[in-house]
Amino acid sequence: MRYSILVLLVLLLSPCLQVGAQKPFTEGIVRYKVKLKSPDSKVYKGYYTFIFKGPHVKKELKLDNGFEDVVLIDCGTGKVYSLQNRNGKKFAIQLSMEEIVKRQDAFTGFTISDQESSRSEIAGFAVNKGKVSYRDGSAAEIFYSKDWYPLQAISYERFPGAKFLPMSYSYTDEHGITMDFEADKLTLEPVENAVFRIPPEYKMISYEEYKELSK
């Protein structure tokens, strides 16, 4: 009898649990339309694309002025590379995973509270409007999906360990550059492993070597 009651409870509860369950965004693409405004009021537009597959994260920023920045993160091995093209010379610069995590310290422990909004979806997905509050007293507005969250905690610098997927947000960095992001594409699809490999034409160097070359 006790076994029958337990089975019945599981059958009754399971659909409720599935409806509200969050799912890790383990493989696919999230692309953001991005607008950057510099301290001298110059405006640049482009796309910032996040590609996810298990422990791998690729972040690719492309602006209309020709600027490109690509970061490859392998959370399985703890390796991070920045792909740079300097005057036709291509470098894969190894970065420190520890430093990347440390840079997120200021944003850890944030809280998020829902706000009223007439906007219900972005890129075809349901969103909530929220207010993100940080330990230093700063706050920011965000639209986010409660259905998904990034599998890797370091995926989004301003939202470490987020249990949601950012869909529209803005911030001003330490250089006074204001950045606006809004998702225009979110696809759950298989991603080739080759996407996360360093192209053969890139020379692998350490960050210290890169700083010497930049002098």
Salt bridges, closest charged atoms under 4 A:
GLU27 OE2 - LYS53 NZ 3.81
GLU60 OE2 - LYS62 NZ 3.81
ASP74 OD2 - HIS56 ND1 3.96
ASP114 OD2 - LYS146 NZ 2.92
GLU141 OE1 - LYS129 NZ 3.48
GLU174 OE2 - HIS175 NE2 3.71
GLU182 OE2 - ARG119 NH2 2.33
ASP184 OD2 - ARG31 NH2 2.78
GLU201 OE2 - LYS90 NZ 3.98
GLU212 OE2 - LYS215 NZ 2.99
